[in-house]
């Protein structure tokens, strides 16, 4: 899964990973892991991230061909 989380952090006032983590009540390491593609967020977290970044889940996270079953 590809993520545009870093892009949207910067589009929304250059938020730091810690600032975004605080907004959605997770650790900074969770944001690092999501941005690095090492962690797929829960539906709830994906929705919260999209809401806080004023975008959609579909804009933040994109399934790649290799992700399809």
N, C-alpha and C positions, 0 to 999 in steps of 0.2 A: 504494500500500500504506500502510495506517495503522499507526502504531507506538505501543505503550504503554510504550516503554522508559523514558521519563522518569517515568511514574507508578510503575513497579516499582522504579526507583532510589530513589524517596522512600519507598516502602513497605518497603524493605529497609534502613532506617536512614539515609535521606537521603544515600545515596552520591553523591559528586561524579562528574562525567563522567570526571575523571582517575582516580579510584579504580576505577571500573568498567573503564576502558580498561586499567589495570594488571592487573586480575584476568583479563582475557581476552587480554592481550598485543597490544593495538592502540594506535594513537595516540588522544589525546583528540579530535582532529579527526574520526576515524572515527566515534566515538560522536556527536559533534555532527551529522555528516552523516546518520547513521541516524535520529537523533531529528528532524531537519529534513525527512526524507523525500527527501533528495537521493541517498541511497545505499542499495541493497538488499544486505544482508549475504549472504555465502556461507552455504550450509547449515551448514557447520562452525561458523562464527561465530554464527549464529542459535542453534544447539544449545548452544554454550558460554555465550552470554548467558542463555538460559533456565535452564541449570543453575546458574549463579552467582547468578541472581536468584530461584531456587527457584520456577520457574513453568514453563509450557510454551511452546513456540514459537507455538502457536495463540493463546495469551493475549498474547504480545508483539507479534505481527504479524498483521494482518487484511487480507485482500485486499478491495479495494473493487470495485464493479461496473465501474469504468473500467479496472481491471487485467485483467479477463477478456478472453480472445481470442475 
